[in-house]
Amino acid sequence: MTDKPASPIRPTDDEARALARALIDTARFAALAVLEPGSGLPAVTRVALATDEDGLPVSLISELSAHTRALMADPRCALLLGEPGGRGDPLTHPRLSLSCEADFVARDAPRRAALRSRYLRLRPKARLYADFADFHLVRFRPLRAALNGGFGRAWDMTADDLRPRGGQPGRF
């Protein structure tokens, strides 16, 4: 009889929740994975990122981009957050993979003005193109996540684990 190896996934605790929130709250960009319409093949790109008032990741993306058209056809996507750091092995630095659904914010939505203002406060260079007709604000609603805090530090997380703690409750 052989023993199964112990799972490398740790029970989710407040340390993991805080690390995941820090990665979301400080991310300036993310790798965005989408499914290409027609082929269903995955495609990855980089997008600028901020958060909305509920702590959800949000981006401003152009419908001229293939990834935007892919999200319009199928909102399922993934975001990878985390900087590899300036030194050492990139695999020792924390990273968070979010499985999400993209939610396009309509131009006439009541929440759009506040979201636009917040996004531009956090990403002021986006003022150059924020009001172009082909650009859309998109909120990414996490469904689940995988947090890697470095070697030997891994957690599977739920959407509830990713909600902001303390201050304002997240409503995602």
SVG drawing of the C-alpha trace seen along z (x, -y; Angstrom):
<svg xmlns="http://www.w3.org/2000/svg" viewBox="-28 -63 46 65">
<polyline fill="none" stroke="black" stroke-width="0.4" points="0.0,0.0 1.4,-3.4 0.6,-6.6 -0.7,-9.5 1.5,-12.6 0.0,-15.4 -1.7,-18.1 0.5,-21.2 -2.7,-23.4 -2.9,-25.0 -6.2,-25.8 -7.2,-29.3 -6.6,-31.7 -6.4,-35.4 -2.8,-35.6 -3.7,-34.2 -6.8,-36.5 -4.6,-39.5 -2.0,-38.6 -4.6,-38.1 -6.2,-41.4 -2.8,-43.1 -2.1,-41.7 -5.5,-42.9 -5.3,-46.3 -1.8,-47.1 -1.9,-45.6 -1.2,-48.2 -1.6,-45.6 -2.5,-42.0 -2.2,-39.2 -5.7,-38.6 -6.6,-35.2 -9.6,-34.9 -11.1,-32.3 -11.0,-33.3 -14.4,-33.3 -14.7,-30.6 -11.7,-28.6 -12.1,-28.5 -8.4,-28.7 -6.9,-30.6 -5.2,-33.9 -3.3,-36.1 -2.6,-39.8 -1.7,-42.5 -4.2,-45.1 -4.0,-48.0 -5.8,-47.3 -7.4,-49.2 -10.2,-48.4 -13.7,-49.6 -15.4,-50.8 -16.2,-47.1 -12.6,-46.0 -13.2,-44.2 -10.5,-44.4 -11.4,-46.8 -9.9,-47.7 -10.5,-50.1 -10.2,-48.2 -10.8,-49.0 -13.2,-47.0 -10.6,-47.2 -8.6,-44.7 -9.1,-41.0 -9.3,-40.4 -12.2,-42.8 -14.1,-41.2 -13.4,-37.8 -14.9,-39.0 -17.9,-40.4 -18.5,-36.9 -17.7,-35.0 -17.2,-36.8 -15.2,-33.9 -11.6,-34.9 -8.7,-34.8 -6.4,-37.4 -2.8,-36.8 -1.6,-39.3 1.8,-39.7 5.2,-41.2 8.2,-38.8 10.4,-41.3 13.7,-42.7 15.9,-40.0 15.9,-36.3 13.8,-33.5 10.5,-34.8 8.8,-31.7 9.5,-32.8 7.3,-35.9 3.6,-35.9 1.0,-35.7 -2.7,-35.3 -4.7,-33.6 -8.3,-34.8 -11.0,-32.9 -13.5,-35.6 -16.5,-36.8 -16.2,-40.1 -18.9,-42.6 -19.0,-45.5 -20.3,-48.7 -22.8,-50.4 -22.1,-54.0 -25.5,-55.0 -25.2,-52.9 -25.7,-55.0 -22.4,-53.7 -20.3,-54.5 -19.4,-58.1 -18.1,-57.2 -16.2,-54.2 -14.7,-56.3 -13.6,-58.9 -12.0,-56.3 -10.3,-54.5 -8.8,-57.8 -7.7,-58.8 -5.8,-55.5 -4.6,-55.4 -4.4,-59.1 -2.6,-58.4 -5.8,-56.7 -7.4,-60.2 -5.8,-60.3 -8.3,-57.7 -10.9,-57.0 -13.6,-58.8 -13.0,-57.3 -16.1,-55.6 -14.4,-52.2 -13.2,-52.1 -15.2,-50.3 -14.9,-49.9 -15.0,-46.3 -15.3,-44.9 -13.9,-41.4 -16.0,-39.4 -13.8,-36.7 -15.4,-33.2 -12.4,-31.5 -8.7,-32.0 -5.4,-30.2 -2.9,-32.0 0.8,-31.1 2.7,-32.9 6.1,-31.4 7.5,-27.9 5.4,-25.7 2.7,-28.4 -0.4,-27.7 -4.1,-28.3 -7.3,-27.7 -9.7,-30.5 -13.3,-31.3 -14.8,-34.7 -15.7,-35.3 -12.1,-34.9 -11.2,-37.8 -13.7,-40.3 -12.1,-43.3 -12.0,-42.9 -12.5,-45.6 -13.7,-48.9 -16.3,-48.5 -17.8,-45.1 -17.4,-43.9 -20.6,-43.3 -19.3,-40.9"/>
</svg>
